[in-house]
Amino acid sequence: MRYREVAKRLKKLGCQELRQGKGSHRIWLNPETNQIASVPDWGGKDLAPGTVRAIIRELGISRKEFGEIV
């Protein structure tokens, strides 16, 4: 799953991209839970499924809400 797909789903769930983090990472906020996570933006390179699971866990989003992780 690429960054664009993750970002699209996070926006749909109400999360906001706060700023550019260090290197190729972006900082996201879930206003409902007030939790923050760093999401790698590697352009066309896929994020590992475990990385995506960790991001949604850090943001307080259930896997059911987020949808299938491919």
N, C-alpha and C positions, 0 to 999 in steps of 0.2 A: 504494500500500500504506500503510495507516494504522499509527500507532504500536502500537495494540493487537495487530495481526497480527504485527508485527516482534517485539514483546515476547513473544508467545506462542511463536513459533518459537525465539527465543533461549533461553527457559526450557527448552523441550523439548530443546535441545542442551546444557543444563547451565550456561548463563551465569546470572549473578546481577546483579540491580539493586542497586548499592551505595548510591546516594544521589541526591538532587535536585541538579542542577548549576545553573548560572546561567540565569536566565530559564525558558524552557520546555524545558530539556534535562535528561536523566537520564543518570547515569553507570553503565555496565555493565561487568562483569568476566567474562572467560572464565578460570575457574580452571585449565583444562588448559594454556593457553598463558601465563597470567598477564598477559594484555594487556587494556587498558582502552579503551573508546570512549564518546564522548558521543553520545547518541541524542536527536534532537528529538522532543518530544511536543506536537504541534499539534492534539491532540484529533481532530476529524473531518476534518482536512485531510490529504490524501495526501502522503507523503514521495516525493521524486523517486527514480526507479530508481537513478540515479547515487549518491545519498546512501545508499541501502540497501546498494549494492555497496561503498561506502567503509567503512561500518560493519562489515560482515562481514569485509572485508579487515583492518581495524584489530584485530578480535577474533581473527584467525587461523582463520576458518571458511571452508571451501571453499564455492563456489556450489552444488556438487552436494549437500553436506550441508544447506545452508540451504533449498534448493528454488527453485522458480520465483519470479522477482521480477516482479510485475505493476505 
